[in-house]
Amino acid sequence: MSYYASINPATGERVREFDRATDAEIESALTGAATAYREWREVSVAERADTLRLLAKAWRDHLGELAPILTVEVGKPISQARAEVSLCADIFEYYADQGPVFLEDEVLSIAGGGTAVVRTEPIGPLMGVMPWNFPYYQVVRFAAPNLISGNTLVLKHARNCPQSALAICRMFAVAGLPDGVYVNVFADSGQVGRMIADPRIRGVSLTGSERAGSAVAEIAGRHLKKFVLELGGSDPFLVLDDTDLDEVVSAAVDNRLYNAGQACTASKRFLVLDQVYDRFLTKFTEAMASVAPADPTDPSTTLGPLSSPGAVDELDEQVADAVTKGAQLLTGGHRPQGGAGAFYEPTVLAGVTPQMRAYHEELFGPVAVVHRVRSEDDAIAAANESPFGLGAAVFTGDPQQARRVAERLDVGMAWINGTSKSSPDLPFGGAKSSGVGRELGRYGIDEFTNKKLIRTVRSLTVR
């Protein structure tokens, strides 16, 4: 059986297979990236920006080709797939416009004579290890700032989205990116480890599980390589009063079910103040129960399948563990009756306790856990109890309370009266076990660059 395979999660059909890269192909990728770096770093920032604008145009022009690949490979509803392609174009365009500004020399105000300038320079070929849940977006948010910076990239994508990986390569070719500047490799974990350790690779970015992040960080640290990790999340959604409760419930359902709940930044734990709890729970459960999994190729579908039957099994085991130990199953909790595909019903659990897996683990699917909290302090304590610290949402009609609570949450991103939405100009990243470093915005361009000080002490007299 091939190492990389496209298997349609809505039907179970095995669409295409691809062999793992040979060691010779891995060596060729590393050599190509290292060779291309010496030339790409010398290309002017303005010219690199022009290439990113061509990439933005390529993604928009080929939207009709790119979006259906996501639906076939990972079951993403076609409307959400189209939105992901558009977001990628926006990211390329953002760095084409803002990258030259971010990379300008910074003149320092210093004591004494002479001048001091900080120049932002690339560091070399980078390794990217990317997941399947947003096959294009995850790659582009890593690629765009590093391409404008002058780095070159070797990319290992997830095993279940090889056609997405190849589609990305086609877009780079359409935009005229030189050979070796972006190289895709169908590598296994052992080959990835050896590539990270290779002296030609100067940094690594991974989006994935805690286990994968720990492994990558260990290898990178041992070889003194910079790394960025975007790992799991169990984002809290705090409801602190009943202001616009219907809108709050709508936001809660949309955020929990987007991409079939398979998003690190999806709200997964709903912490609701005592006096609002019963009304929120009733409305939220009814709204979740009204959504049914459906054909992801239908433009009206909002909930498609999970990525694989294995993902359904894992989620079902987490739900069963909670119910067996006394949690209330208010809706869902099952695979739909009949038919093929990795579908799972929208599910709401209450009464989840620390003895249950669902209390501590990330639920990567359309399952929500609702907790009753007695005060603002209790809500904050419950939110911060998780080992994860990616994002959080705070809903309240009191602006002072909203800011006060947001500032006390141990997360990388706090949203007030809204939920996490990726945007090219907003930094993305977490705290605690959710990762290290930032992507997107101004901060994303600084992760894999050298901040070189150029200090002129005085001018010498020419004789």
HELIX and SHEET records of a PDB file:
HELIX    1   1 ASP A   23  TRP A   40  1                                  18    
HELIX    2   2 VAL A   45  ASP A   61  1                                  17    
HELIX    3   3 LEU A   63  VAL A   74  1                                  12    
HELIX    4   4 ILE A   78  PHE A  102  1                                  25    
HELIX    5   5 TYR A  137  SER A  149  1                                  13    
HELIX    6   6 PRO A  162  VAL A  174  1                                  13    
HELIX    7   7 SER A  189  ALA A  197  1                                   9    
HELIX    8   8 GLU A  210  ARG A  222  1                                  13    
HELIX    9   9 LEU A  245  LEU A  257  1                                  13    
HELIX   10  10 TYR A  258  GLY A  261  5                                   4    
HELIX   11  11 ASP A  274  ALA A  289  1                                  16    
HELIX   12  12 PRO A  309  THR A  324  1                                  16    
HELIX   13  13 ARG A  357  HIS A  360  1                                   4    
HELIX   14  14 GLU A  376  GLU A  385  1                                  10    
HELIX   15  15 PRO A  399  ARG A  408  1                                  10    
HELIX   16  16 GLY A  441  GLY A  444  1                                   4    
SHEET    1   A 2 TYR A   4  ILE A   7  0                                        
SHEET    2   A 2 ARG A  14  PHE A  18 -1                                        
SHEET    1   B 3 GLU A 106  VAL A 107  0                                        
SHEET    2   B 3 THR A 115  PRO A 122 -1                                        
SHEET    3   B 3 THR A 449  THR A 456 -1                                        
SHEET    1   C 6 TYR A 182  ASN A 184  0                                        
SHEET    2   C 6 LEU A 153  LYS A 156  1                                        
SHEET    3   C 6 LEU A 126  VAL A 129  1                                        
SHEET    4   C 6 GLY A 203  THR A 207  1                                        
SHEET    5   C 6 LYS A 226  GLU A 230  1                                        
SHEET    6   C 6 GLY A 435  VAL A 436 -1                                        
SHEET    1   D 7 GLN A 328  THR A 331  0                                        
SHEET    2   D 7 THR A 347  ALA A 350 -1                                        
SHEET    3   D 7 VAL A 367  VAL A 373  1                                        
SHEET    4   D 7 SER A 267  LEU A 273  1                                        
SHEET    5   D 7 ASP A 235  VAL A 239  1                                        
SHEET    6   D 7 GLY A 391  PHE A 395  1                                        
SHEET    7   D 7 MET A 413  ILE A 416  1                                        
SHEET    1   E 2 PHE A 388  GLY A 389  0                                        
SHEET    2   E 2 ALA A 431  LYS A 432 -1                                        
END                                                                             
